[in-house]
């Protein structure tokens, strides 16, 4: 049995949670600088257990919050294998029942002993894990996407998660087509929030699907045998791919750091056609088409924050 990190020091802060209508109208107006067609509305969340999303719970409602677990300093310069977390322990810390968690992590080496991009998607109910998480990893260079079974409760090193009770509630529905600006989908939204709510931190989380057009993603290969000190070291180690739609991605974005040493946005993808990983940007902007369901988080919970930190590797 691998050693699991059970010491989970937690800091919590309230986020600025503007009304959904206010955020919808802001994004509707301002995303037009990056896309030729934009439509943002407040809607009742559709059933996210259905295609194309196939998540563990139906909605994003009930005590919506962001979670940042660990961090890139546990990957750089060396992978800290003792930073293996049990999703059930983290859920218990959050005191959300049931806890529906979506967002990126590293894959658990207890399941596949290699670098892997994990899209955590799990319900923890009465301490029991209902695991719909997927990992993407490289098997002798070939991309593999796998569902993580219920009896594998671990994830590694990092987590940028949106947590709620999985209830059907009002959410933001963001649709846009044809990218005309240089910002990627998430950076575009994050920058608009940062500019509008200066000095306050607004956090969103949930799921999007890239419906049309290819995208650049990366997948971590086997653990690096040389230390990773810089963004360039990390880029040289990771494997980058152009992948095909539809790609579903889960994760979070937050407009300000709040002194918590946060990763400001992070999304991991999966698909039914054997492609997935860390989502960067669509690579066929004239074809790009997105559909997202996001909720506004009320608080952020910073768990097992690295004592020694750096800014490298937050690509
Ligand atoms: Zn990632």
py3Dmol code that shows the C-alpha trace and the ligand (Angstrom):
import py3Dmol

protein = """\
ATOM      1  CA  UNK A   1       0.000   0.000   0.000  1.00  0.00           C
ATOM      2  CA  UNK A   2       1.483   3.327  -1.037  1.00  0.00           C
ATOM      3  CA  UNK A   3       1.947   6.039   1.545  1.00  0.00           C
ATOM      4  CA  UNK A   4      -0.857   8.549   1.254  1.00  0.00           C
ATOM      5  CA  UNK A   5      -0.594  12.157   2.395  1.00  0.00           C
ATOM      6  CA  UNK A   6      -3.092  12.456   5.251  1.00  0.00           C
ATOM      7  CA  UNK A   7      -1.809  15.730   6.634  1.00  0.00           C
ATOM      8  CA  UNK A   8      -3.979  18.243   4.811  1.00  0.00           C
ATOM      9  CA  UNK A   9      -3.532  21.758   6.216  1.00  0.00           C
ATOM     10  CA  UNK A  10      -6.335  23.902   4.799  1.00  0.00           C
ATOM     11  CA  UNK A  11      -6.769  27.655   4.396  1.00  0.00           C
ATOM     12  CA  UNK A  12     -10.136  28.996   3.279  1.00  0.00           C
ATOM     13  CA  UNK A  13     -11.166  32.369   1.920  1.00  0.00           C
ATOM     14  CA  UNK A  14     -14.418  33.782   0.642  1.00  0.00           C
ATOM     15  CA  UNK A  15     -14.542  34.727  -3.020  1.00  0.00           C
ATOM     16  CA  UNK A  16     -16.505  37.575  -4.531  1.00  0.00           C
ATOM     17  CA  UNK A  17     -19.596  35.876  -5.938  1.00  0.00           C
ATOM     18  CA  UNK A  18     -21.455  38.283  -8.233  1.00  0.00           C
ATOM     19  CA  UNK A  19     -24.944  37.300  -9.456  1.00  0.00           C
ATOM     20  CA  UNK A  20     -24.916  34.928 -12.437  1.00  0.00           C
ATOM     21  CA  UNK A  21     -26.880  37.457 -14.499  1.00  0.00           C
ATOM     22  CA  UNK A  22     -24.180  40.073 -13.968  1.00  0.00           C
ATOM     23  CA  UNK A  23     -21.412  37.689 -15.077  1.00  0.00           C
ATOM     24  CA  UNK A  24     -23.477  36.504 -18.059  1.00  0.00           C
ATOM     25  CA  UNK A  25     -24.049  40.023 -19.307  1.00  0.00           C
ATOM     26  CA  UNK A  26     -20.360  40.947 -18.826  1.00  0.00           C
ATOM     27  CA  UNK A  27     -19.132  37.890 -20.758  1.00  0.00           C
ATOM     28  CA  UNK A  28     -21.781  38.303 -23.438  1.00  0.00           C
ATOM     29  CA  UNK A  29     -20.490  41.764 -24.134  1.00  0.00           C
ATOM     30  CA  UNK A  30     -16.748  41.286 -23.761  1.00  0.00           C
ATOM     31  CA  UNK A  31     -16.051  37.825 -25.182  1.00  0.00           C
ATOM     32  CA  UNK A  32     -16.932  39.361 -28.564  1.00  0.00           C
ATOM     33  CA  UNK A  33     -13.387  40.714 -28.652  1.00  0.00           C
ATOM     34  CA  UNK A  34     -12.132  37.109 -28.958  1.00  0.00           C
ATOM     35  CA  UNK A  35     -14.912  35.276 -30.848  1.00  0.00           C
ATOM     36  CA  UNK A  36     -17.052  36.201 -33.826  1.00  0.00           C
ATOM     37  CA  UNK A  37     -20.207  34.761 -32.163  1.00  0.00           C
ATOM     38  CA  UNK A  38     -20.952  34.693 -28.440  1.00  0.00           C
ATOM     39  CA  UNK A  39     -24.050  33.769 -26.447  1.00  0.00           C
ATOM     40  CA  UNK A  40     -23.950  33.663 -22.632  1.00  0.00           C
ATOM     41  CA  UNK A  41     -27.081  32.981 -20.640  1.00  0.00           C
ATOM     42  CA  UNK A  42     -28.200  31.926 -17.187  1.00  0.00           C
ATOM     43  CA  UNK A  43     -29.955  28.567 -17.538  1.00  0.00           C
ATOM     44  CA  UNK A  44     -31.006  25.619 -15.410  1.00  0.00           C
ATOM     45  CA  UNK A  45     -28.096  23.203 -15.599  1.00  0.00           C
ATOM     46  CA  UNK A  46     -28.736  20.389 -18.075  1.00  0.00           C
ATOM     47  CA  UNK A  47     -28.099  16.824 -16.906  1.00  0.00           C
ATOM     48  CA  UNK A  48     -24.289  16.635 -16.964  1.00  0.00           C
ATOM     49  CA  UNK A  49     -24.338  12.841 -16.565  1.00  0.00           C
ATOM     50  CA  UNK A  50     -25.551  12.721 -20.192  1.00  0.00           C
ATOM     51  CA  UNK A  51     -23.550  12.998 -23.434  1.00  0.00           C
ATOM     52  CA  UNK A  52     -21.338  14.755 -24.284  1.00  0.00           C
ATOM     53  CA  UNK A  53     -20.275  15.453 -20.669  1.00  0.00           C
ATOM     54  CA  UNK A  54     -20.787  12.063 -18.934  1.00  0.00           C
ATOM     55  CA  UNK A  55     -19.890  13.448 -15.480  1.00  0.00           C
ATOM     56  CA  UNK A  56     -20.577  11.781 -12.130  1.00  0.00           C
ATOM     57  CA  UNK A  57     -23.449  14.087 -11.056  1.00  0.00           C
ATOM     58  CA  UNK A  58     -26.185  16.048 -12.767  1.00  0.00           C
ATOM     59  CA  UNK A  59     -25.499  19.646 -11.761  1.00  0.00           C
ATOM     60  CA  UNK A  60     -23.021  22.149 -10.295  1.00  0.00           C
ATOM     61  CA  UNK A  61     -25.242  23.435  -7.492  1.00  0.00           C
ATOM     62  CA  UNK A  62     -25.036  23.358  -3.687  1.00  0.00           C
ATOM     63  CA  UNK A  63     -22.173  24.980  -1.749  1.00  0.00           C
ATOM     64  CA  UNK A  64     -20.116  25.765  -4.891  1.00  0.00           C
ATOM     65  CA  UNK A  65     -16.435  26.179  -4.052  1.00  0.00           C
ATOM     66  CA  UNK A  66     -12.961  25.995  -5.537  1.00  0.00           C
ATOM     67  CA  UNK A  67     -10.245  23.729  -4.200  1.00  0.00           C
ATOM     68  CA  UNK A  68      -6.535  24.002  -4.873  1.00  0.00           C
ATOM     69  CA  UNK A  69      -4.639  20.957  -3.697  1.00  0.00           C
ATOM     70  CA  UNK A  70      -0.840  20.753  -3.562  1.00  0.00           C
ATOM     71  CA  UNK A  71       0.818  22.466  -6.495  1.00  0.00           C
ATOM     72  CA  UNK A  72       3.382  22.463  -9.284  1.00  0.00           C
ATOM     73  CA  UNK A  73       6.266  22.839  -6.747  1.00  0.00           C
ATOM     74  CA  UNK A  74       5.553  19.177  -5.882  1.00  0.00           C
ATOM     75  CA  UNK A  75       6.378  18.285  -9.522  1.00  0.00           C
ATOM     76  CA  UNK A  76       9.387  20.585 -10.018  1.00  0.00           C
ATOM     77  CA  UNK A  77      12.291  20.079  -9.787  1.00  0.00           C
ATOM     78  CA  UNK A  78      11.430  16.469  -8.846  1.00  0.00           C
ATOM     79  CA  UNK A  79       8.144  14.571  -8.629  1.00  0.00           C
ATOM     80  CA  UNK A  80       7.292  14.205  -4.909  1.00  0.00           C
ATOM     81  CA  UNK A  81       5.712  10.753  -4.929  1.00  0.00           C
ATOM     82  CA  UNK A  82       4.686  11.032  -1.295  1.00  0.00           C
ATOM     83  CA  UNK A  83       2.188  13.660  -2.441  1.00  0.00           C
ATOM     84  CA  UNK A  84      -0.432  11.059  -3.242  1.00  0.00           C
ATOM     85  CA  UNK A  85      -3.882  12.181  -2.083  1.00  0.00           C
ATOM     86  CA  UNK A  86      -7.050  10.247  -1.359  1.00  0.00           C
ATOM     87  CA  UNK A  87     -10.006  12.048  -2.978  1.00  0.00           C
ATOM     88  CA  UNK A  88     -12.237  10.860  -0.099  1.00  0.00           C
ATOM     89  CA  UNK A  89      -9.968  12.552   2.472  1.00  0.00           C
ATOM     90  CA  UNK A  90     -10.067  15.828   0.564  1.00  0.00           C
ATOM     91  CA  UNK A  91     -13.853  15.638   0.249  1.00  0.00           C
ATOM     92  CA  UNK A  92     -14.125  15.111   4.009  1.00  0.00           C
ATOM     93  CA  UNK A  93     -12.040  18.269   4.560  1.00  0.00           C
ATOM     94  CA  UNK A  94     -14.475  20.254   2.441  1.00  0.00           C
ATOM     95  CA  UNK A  95     -17.507  19.273   4.516  1.00  0.00           C
ATOM     96  CA  UNK A  96     -19.751  19.092   1.440  1.00  0.00           C
ATOM     97  CA  UNK A  97     -22.153  16.128   1.400  1.00  0.00           C
ATOM     98  CA  UNK A  98     -22.374  14.590  -1.083  1.00  0.00           C
ATOM     99  CA  UNK A  99     -19.281  16.123  -2.698  1.00  0.00           C
ATOM    100  CA  UNK A 100     -19.193  16.331  -6.481  1.00  0.00           C
ATOM    101  CA  UNK A 101     -15.650  17.140  -7.581  1.00  0.00           C
ATOM    102  CA  UNK A 102     -14.423  18.021 -11.079  1.00  0.00           C
ATOM    103  CA  UNK A 103     -11.024  19.283 -12.191  1.00  0.00           C
ATOM    104  CA  UNK A 104      -7.443  18.427 -13.069  1.00  0.00           C
ATOM    105  CA  UNK A 105      -4.883  16.437 -11.082  1.00  0.00           C
ATOM    106  CA  UNK A 106      -1.907  14.248 -11.873  1.00  0.00           C
ATOM    107  CA  UNK A 107      -2.775  10.588 -12.275  1.00  0.00           C
ATOM    108  CA  UNK A 108      -2.218   8.242  -9.324  1.00  0.00           C
ATOM    109  CA  UNK A 109       0.970   6.144  -9.648  1.00  0.00           C
ATOM    110  CA  UNK A 110      -0.830   3.459  -7.661  1.00  0.00           C
ATOM    111  CA  UNK A 111      -2.934   2.915 -10.811  1.00  0.00           C
ATOM    112  CA  UNK A 112      -0.474   3.671 -13.656  1.00  0.00           C
ATOM    113  CA  UNK A 113       3.107   4.183 -12.612  1.00  0.00           C
ATOM    114  CA  UNK A 114       3.857   7.015 -15.015  1.00  0.00           C
ATOM    115  CA  UNK A 115       3.127  10.690 -15.495  1.00  0.00           C
ATOM    116  CA  UNK A 116      -0.568  11.028 -16.409  1.00  0.00           C
ATOM    117  CA  UNK A 117      -3.105  13.813 -16.840  1.00  0.00           C
ATOM    118  CA  UNK A 118      -6.120  13.138 -14.640  1.00  0.00           C
ATOM    119  CA  UNK A 119      -9.551  14.701 -15.157  1.00  0.00           C
ATOM    120  CA  UNK A 120     -11.033  14.140 -11.714  1.00  0.00           C
ATOM    121  CA  UNK A 121     -14.776  13.601 -11.853  1.00  0.00           C
ATOM    122  CA  UNK A 122     -16.070  11.988  -8.707  1.00  0.00           C
ATOM    123  CA  UNK A 123     -18.912  11.887  -6.239  1.00  0.00           C
ATOM    124  CA  UNK A 124     -18.104  11.140  -2.603  1.00  0.00           C
ATOM    125  CA  UNK A 125     -21.262  10.168  -0.744  1.00  0.00           C
ATOM    126  CA  UNK A 126     -21.168   8.901   2.854  1.00  0.00           C
ATOM    127  CA  UNK A 127     -17.417   8.396   2.427  1.00  0.00           C
ATOM    128  CA  UNK A 128     -17.938   6.162  -0.624  1.00  0.00           C
ATOM    129  CA  UNK A 129     -16.338   7.043  -3.954  1.00  0.00           C
ATOM    130  CA  UNK A 130     -18.251   7.005  -7.217  1.00  0.00           C
ATOM    131  CA  UNK A 131     -15.334   7.508  -9.596  1.00  0.00           C
ATOM    132  CA  UNK A 132     -15.872   8.783 -13.139  1.00  0.00           C
ATOM    133  CA  UNK A 133     -12.339  10.223 -13.322  1.00  0.00           C
ATOM    134  CA  UNK A 134     -10.315   9.648 -16.475  1.00  0.00           C
ATOM    135  CA  UNK A 135      -6.571   9.604 -16.934  1.00  0.00           C
ATOM    136  CA  UNK A 136      -4.650  10.196 -20.137  1.00  0.00           C
ATOM    137  CA  UNK A 137      -1.171   8.702 -20.341  1.00  0.00           C
ATOM    138  CA  UNK A 138       1.363   7.489 -22.875  1.00  0.00           C
ATOM    139  CA  UNK A 139       1.825   3.756 -23.349  1.00  0.00           C
ATOM    140  CA  UNK A 140       5.061   3.469 -25.369  1.00  0.00           C
ATOM    141  CA  UNK A 141       4.198   6.805 -26.986  1.00  0.00           C
ATOM    142  CA  UNK A 142       0.565   5.931 -27.741  1.00  0.00           C
ATOM    143  CA  UNK A 143      -2.121   8.055 -26.072  1.00  0.00           C
ATOM    144  CA  UNK A 144      -4.429   6.092 -23.768  1.00  0.00           C
ATOM    145  CA  UNK A 145      -7.543   7.432 -22.001  1.00  0.00           C
ATOM    146  CA  UNK A 146      -8.870   5.260 -19.182  1.00  0.00           C
ATOM    147  CA  UNK A 147     -11.597   5.488 -16.601  1.00  0.00           C
ATOM    148  CA  UNK A 148     -10.230   5.235 -13.051  1.00  0.00           C
ATOM    149  CA  UNK A 149     -12.123   2.553 -11.102  1.00  0.00           C
ATOM    150  CA  UNK A 150     -14.076   3.136  -7.879  1.00  0.00           C
ATOM    151  CA  UNK A 151     -11.495   1.186  -5.876  1.00  0.00           C
ATOM    152  CA  UNK A 152      -8.691   3.578  -6.889  1.00  0.00           C
ATOM    153  CA  UNK A 153      -9.325   6.691  -4.745  1.00  0.00           C
ATOM    154  CA  UNK A 154      -6.007   8.470  -5.331  1.00  0.00           C
ATOM    155  CA  UNK A 155      -4.697  11.387  -7.320  1.00  0.00           C
ATOM    156  CA  UNK A 156      -1.258  12.962  -7.387  1.00  0.00           C
ATOM    157  CA  UNK A 157       0.507  16.242  -6.583  1.00  0.00           C
ATOM    158  CA  UNK A 158      -2.002  18.850  -7.683  1.00  0.00           C
ATOM    159  CA  UNK A 159      -5.690  19.594  -7.880  1.00  0.00           C
ATOM    160  CA  UNK A 160      -7.673  22.521  -9.245  1.00  0.00           C
ATOM    161  CA  UNK A 161     -11.170  21.407  -8.482  1.00  0.00           C
ATOM    162  CA  UNK A 162     -14.690  22.732  -8.473  1.00  0.00           C
ATOM    163  CA  UNK A 163     -16.743  21.133  -5.721  1.00  0.00           C
ATOM    164  CA  UNK A 164     -20.488  21.268  -5.170  1.00  0.00           C
ATOM    165  CA  UNK A 165     -23.277  18.971  -4.048  1.00  0.00           C
ATOM    166  CA  UNK A 166     -23.999  18.093  -7.684  1.00  0.00           C
ATOM    167  CA  UNK A 167     -27.472  19.602  -7.560  1.00  0.00           C
ATOM    168  CA  UNK A 168     -29.355  20.946 -10.544  1.00  0.00           C
ATOM    169  CA  UNK A 169     -29.295  24.727 -10.178  1.00  0.00           C
ATOM    170  CA  UNK A 170     -28.873  27.849 -12.284  1.00  0.00           C
ATOM    171  CA  UNK A 171     -25.531  28.032 -14.116  1.00  0.00           C
ATOM    172  CA  UNK A 172     -23.791  30.074 -16.776  1.00  0.00           C
ATOM    173  CA  UNK A 173     -24.160  28.629 -20.250  1.00  0.00           C
ATOM    174  CA  UNK A 174     -21.392  29.982 -22.469  1.00  0.00           C
ATOM    175  CA  UNK A 175     -21.452  29.343 -26.189  1.00  0.00           C
ATOM    176  CA  UNK A 176     -19.022  30.851 -28.668  1.00  0.00           C
ATOM    177  CA  UNK A 177     -17.742  30.196 -32.171  1.00  0.00           C
ATOM    178  CA  UNK A 178     -14.810  31.157 -34.380  1.00  0.00           C
ATOM    179  CA  UNK A 179     -11.913  32.587 -32.386  1.00  0.00           C
ATOM    180  CA  UNK A 180     -10.771  35.942 -33.737  1.00  0.00           C
ATOM    181  CA  UNK A 181      -8.458  36.996 -30.861  1.00  0.00           C
ATOM    182  CA  UNK A 182      -5.283  35.469 -29.465  1.00  0.00           C
ATOM    183  CA  UNK A 183      -6.555  34.392 -26.021  1.00  0.00           C
ATOM    184  CA  UNK A 184      -7.510  30.780 -25.331  1.00  0.00           C
ATOM    185  CA  UNK A 185     -11.074  30.094 -24.153  1.00  0.00           C
ATOM    186  CA  UNK A 186     -10.321  30.092 -20.421  1.00  0.00           C
ATOM    187  CA  UNK A 187      -7.784  32.952 -20.419  1.00  0.00           C
ATOM    188  CA  UNK A 188     -10.291  35.103 -22.304  1.00  0.00           C
ATOM    189  CA  UNK A 189     -12.939  34.589 -19.592  1.00  0.00           C
ATOM    190  CA  UNK A 190     -10.445  34.943 -16.736  1.00  0.00           C
ATOM    191  CA  UNK A 191      -9.009  38.204 -18.068  1.00  0.00           C
ATOM    192  CA  UNK A 192     -12.474  39.731 -18.451  1.00  0.00           C
ATOM    193  CA  UNK A 193     -13.270  38.893 -14.803  1.00  0.00           C
ATOM    194  CA  UNK A 194      -9.893  40.186 -13.594  1.00  0.00           C
ATOM    195  CA  UNK A 195     -10.366  43.505 -15.419  1.00  0.00           C
ATOM    196  CA  UNK A 196     -13.951  43.979 -14.224  1.00  0.00           C
ATOM    197  CA  UNK A 197     -13.539  42.907 -10.579  1.00  0.00           C
ATOM    198  CA  UNK A 198     -10.088  44.353  -9.824  1.00  0.00           C
ATOM    199  CA  UNK A 199      -9.008  43.731  -6.239  1.00  0.00           C
ATOM    200  CA  UNK A 200     -11.699  41.071  -5.753  1.00  0.00           C
ATOM    201  CA  UNK A 201     -11.395  37.445  -6.682  1.00  0.00           C
ATOM    202  CA  UNK A 202     -14.097  35.739  -8.726  1.00  0.00           C
ATOM    203  CA  UNK A 203     -13.851  31.982  -9.272  1.00  0.00           C
ATOM    204  CA  UNK A 204     -15.638  29.823 -11.805  1.00  0.00           C
ATOM    205  CA  UNK A 205     -15.590  26.077 -12.300  1.00  0.00           C
ATOM    206  CA  UNK A 206     -17.319  23.366 -14.231  1.00  0.00           C
ATOM    207  CA  UNK A 207     -17.126  21.805 -17.647  1.00  0.00           C
ATOM    208  CA  UNK A 208     -16.763  22.792 -21.289  1.00  0.00           C
ATOM    209  CA  UNK A 209     -16.740  20.911 -24.544  1.00  0.00           C
ATOM    210  CA  UNK A 210     -14.795  21.920 -27.625  1.00  0.00           C
ATOM    211  CA  UNK A 211     -17.330  20.801 -30.238  1.00  0.00           C
ATOM    212  CA  UNK A 212     -15.519  21.687 -33.445  1.00  0.00           C
ATOM    213  CA  UNK A 213     -11.922  22.324 -34.491  1.00  0.00           C
ATOM    214  CA  UNK A 214      -8.742  20.739 -33.178  1.00  0.00           C
ATOM    215  CA  UNK A 215      -6.845  21.797 -30.060  1.00  0.00           C
ATOM    216  CA  UNK A 216      -3.378  21.613 -28.548  1.00  0.00           C
ATOM    217  CA  UNK A 217      -3.090  19.504 -25.399  1.00  0.00           C
ATOM    218  CA  UNK A 218      -0.178  18.024 -23.527  1.00  0.00           C
ATOM    219  CA  UNK A 219       0.314  14.694 -21.786  1.00  0.00           C
ATOM    220  CA  UNK A 220       3.003  14.023 -19.181  1.00  0.00           C
ATOM    221  CA  UNK A 221       5.243  11.086 -20.116  1.00  0.00           C
ATOM    222  CA  UNK A 222       7.241   8.865 -17.742  1.00  0.00           C
ATOM    223  CA  UNK A 223       8.700  10.855 -14.808  1.00  0.00           C
ATOM    224  CA  UNK A 224      11.618  13.031 -15.814  1.00  0.00           C
ATOM    225  CA  UNK A 225      15.068  11.632 -15.080  1.00  0.00           C
ATOM    226  CA  UNK A 226      16.518  15.147 -14.982  1.00  0.00           C
ATOM    227  CA  UNK A 227      15.374  17.943 -12.666  1.00  0.00           C
ATOM    228  CA  UNK A 228      12.749  20.361 -14.016  1.00  0.00           C
ATOM    229  CA  UNK A 229      13.708  23.916 -13.090  1.00  0.00           C
ATOM    230  CA  UNK A 230      12.033  26.183 -15.642  1.00  0.00           C
ATOM    231  CA  UNK A 231       8.996  26.499 -17.935  1.00  0.00           C
ATOM    232  CA  UNK A 232      11.286  25.434 -20.778  1.00  0.00           C
ATOM    233  CA  UNK A 233      12.428  22.306 -18.896  1.00  0.00           C
ATOM    234  CA  UNK A 234       8.780  21.402 -18.370  1.00  0.00           C
ATOM    235  CA  UNK A 235       7.826  22.074 -22.004  1.00  0.00           C
ATOM    236  CA  UNK A 236      10.763  19.943 -23.182  1.00  0.00           C
ATOM    237  CA  UNK A 237       9.627  17.073 -20.917  1.00  0.00           C
ATOM    238  CA  UNK A 238       5.882  17.172 -21.760  1.00  0.00           C
ATOM    239  CA  UNK A 239       4.491  15.746 -24.991  1.00  0.00           C
ATOM    240  CA  UNK A 240       2.271  18.087 -27.030  1.00  0.00           C
ATOM    241  CA  UNK A 241      -0.417  16.918 -29.452  1.00  0.00           C
ATOM    242  CA  UNK A 242      -3.060  18.330 -31.784  1.00  0.00           C
ATOM    243  CA  UNK A 243      -6.240  16.507 -30.773  1.00  0.00           C
ATOM    244  CA  UNK A 244      -9.680  16.183 -32.359  1.00  0.00           C
ATOM    245  CA  UNK A 245     -13.074  17.311 -31.073  1.00  0.00           C
ATOM    246  CA  UNK A 246     -15.260  16.705 -29.209  1.00  0.00           C
ATOM    247  CA  UNK A 247     -13.048  17.210 -26.151  1.00  0.00           C
ATOM    248  CA  UNK A 248     -14.681  17.573 -22.744  1.00  0.00           C
ATOM    249  CA  UNK A 249     -12.668  19.528 -20.150  1.00  0.00           C
ATOM    250  CA  UNK A 250     -13.138  20.048 -16.409  1.00  0.00           C
ATOM    251  CA  UNK A 251     -11.474  22.601 -14.172  1.00  0.00           C
ATOM    252  CA  UNK A 252     -11.421  26.042 -12.624  1.00  0.00           C
ATOM    253  CA  UNK A 253     -10.378  29.637 -13.105  1.00  0.00           C
ATOM    254  CA  UNK A 254      -9.950  32.401 -10.568  1.00  0.00           C
ATOM    255  CA  UNK A 255      -9.423  36.101 -11.237  1.00  0.00           C
ATOM    256  CA  UNK A 256      -6.998  36.994  -8.391  1.00  0.00           C
ATOM    257  CA  UNK A 257      -4.538  34.990  -6.309  1.00  0.00           C
ATOM    258  CA  UNK A 258      -5.609  36.294  -2.846  1.00  0.00           C
ATOM    259  CA  UNK A 259      -2.132  35.490  -1.492  1.00  0.00           C
ATOM    260  CA  UNK A 260      -2.886  31.749  -1.643  1.00  0.00           C
ATOM    261  CA  UNK A 261      -0.263  30.849  -4.288  1.00  0.00           C
ATOM    262  CA  UNK A 262      -2.893  29.697  -6.761  1.00  0.00           C
ATOM    263  CA  UNK A 263      -2.784  28.336 -10.270  1.00  0.00           C
ATOM    264  CA  UNK A 264      -5.149  30.830 -11.896  1.00  0.00           C
ATOM    265  CA  UNK A 265      -6.676  28.464 -14.436  1.00  0.00           C
ATOM    266  CA  UNK A 266      -6.336  24.781 -15.215  1.00  0.00           C
ATOM    267  CA  UNK A 267      -8.458  22.353 -17.257  1.00  0.00           C
ATOM    268  CA  UNK A 268      -7.962  18.692 -18.174  1.00  0.00           C
ATOM    269  CA  UNK A 269      -9.802  16.941 -20.996  1.00  0.00           C
ATOM    270  CA  UNK A 270     -11.027  13.519 -21.957  1.00  0.00           C
ATOM    271  CA  UNK A 271     -12.998  12.033 -24.831  1.00  0.00           C
ATOM    272  CA  UNK A 272     -14.581   8.830 -26.083  1.00  0.00           C
ATOM    273  CA  UNK A 273     -12.159   8.667 -29.015  1.00  0.00           C
ATOM    274  CA  UNK A 274      -8.992   8.024 -27.019  1.00  0.00           C
ATOM    275  CA  UNK A 275      -7.640  11.562 -26.694  1.00  0.00           C
ATOM    276  CA  UNK A 276      -7.312  13.808 -23.671  1.00  0.00           C
ATOM    277  CA  UNK A 277      -4.896  15.673 -21.416  1.00  0.00           C
ATOM    278  CA  UNK A 278      -4.092  19.223 -20.326  1.00  0.00           C
ATOM    279  CA  UNK A 279      -6.035  21.650 -22.528  1.00  0.00           C
ATOM    280  CA  UNK A 280      -4.153  24.646 -23.972  1.00  0.00           C
ATOM    281  CA  UNK A 281      -5.841  26.238 -26.992  1.00  0.00           C
ATOM    282  CA  UNK A 282      -7.869  25.445 -30.099  1.00  0.00           C
ATOM    283  CA  UNK A 283      -5.610  25.271 -33.163  1.00  0.00           C
ATOM    284  CA  UNK A 284      -8.227  25.767 -35.883  1.00  0.00           C
ATOM    285  CA  UNK A 285      -9.697  29.069 -34.680  1.00  0.00           C
ATOM    286  CA  UNK A 286     -12.019  29.503 -37.658  1.00  0.00           C
ATOM    287  CA  UNK A 287     -13.691  26.177 -36.765  1.00  0.00           C
ATOM    288  CA  UNK A 288     -13.537  26.458 -32.957  1.00  0.00           C
ATOM    289  CA  UNK A 289     -16.876  26.099 -31.178  1.00  0.00           C
ATOM    290  CA  UNK A 290     -17.364  25.852 -27.405  1.00  0.00           C
ATOM    291  CA  UNK A 291     -20.200  25.047 -25.030  1.00  0.00           C
ATOM    292  CA  UNK A 292     -19.562  25.505 -21.291  1.00  0.00           C
ATOM    293  CA  UNK A 293     -21.513  25.165 -18.051  1.00  0.00           C
ATOM    294  CA  UNK A 294     -19.879  27.034 -15.191  1.00  0.00           C
ATOM    295  CA  UNK A 295     -20.957  28.052 -11.736  1.00  0.00           C
ATOM    296  CA  UNK A 296     -19.685  30.921  -9.593  1.00  0.00           C
ATOM    297  CA  UNK A 297     -17.854  29.674  -6.497  1.00  0.00           C
ATOM    298  CA  UNK A 298     -18.479  31.183  -3.079  1.00  0.00           C
ATOM    299  CA  UNK A 299     -15.161  30.246  -1.476  1.00  0.00           C
ATOM    300  CA  UNK A 300     -11.726  28.783  -2.131  1.00  0.00           C
ATOM    301  CA  UNK A 301     -10.044  26.119  -0.042  1.00  0.00           C
ATOM    302  CA  UNK A 302      -6.245  25.871  -0.288  1.00  0.00           C
ATOM    303  CA  UNK A 303      -5.126  22.418   0.822  1.00  0.00           C
ATOM    304  CA  UNK A 304      -1.542  21.241   1.454  1.00  0.00           C
ATOM    305  CA  UNK A 305      -0.018  24.408   0.023  1.00  0.00           C
ATOM    306  CA  UNK A 306       3.699  23.932  -0.805  1.00  0.00           C
ATOM    307  CA  UNK A 307       5.878  25.634   1.809  1.00  0.00           C
ATOM    308  CA  UNK A 308       8.604  26.245  -0.755  1.00  0.00           C
ATOM    309  CA  UNK A 309       7.098  27.701  -3.878  1.00  0.00           C
ATOM    310  CA  UNK A 310       8.023  29.134  -7.276  1.00  0.00           C
ATOM    311  CA  UNK A 311       6.191  30.407 -10.331  1.00  0.00           C
ATOM    312  CA  UNK A 312       7.744  27.993 -12.842  1.00  0.00           C
ATOM    313  CA  UNK A 313       5.636  25.400 -14.631  1.00  0.00           C
ATOM    314  CA  UNK A 314       2.221  27.034 -14.362  1.00  0.00           C
ATOM    315  CA  UNK A 315       1.764  26.797 -18.101  1.00  0.00           C
TER     316      UNK A 315
END
"""
ligand_1 = """\
1
ZN
Zn -2.531 20.124 -16.232
"""
view = py3Dmol.view(width=600, height=400)
view.addModel(protein, "pdb")
view.setStyle({"model": 0}, {"cartoon": {"style": "trace"}})
view.addModel(ligand_1, "xyz")
view.setStyle({"model": 1}, {"stick": {}})
view.zoomTo()
view.show()
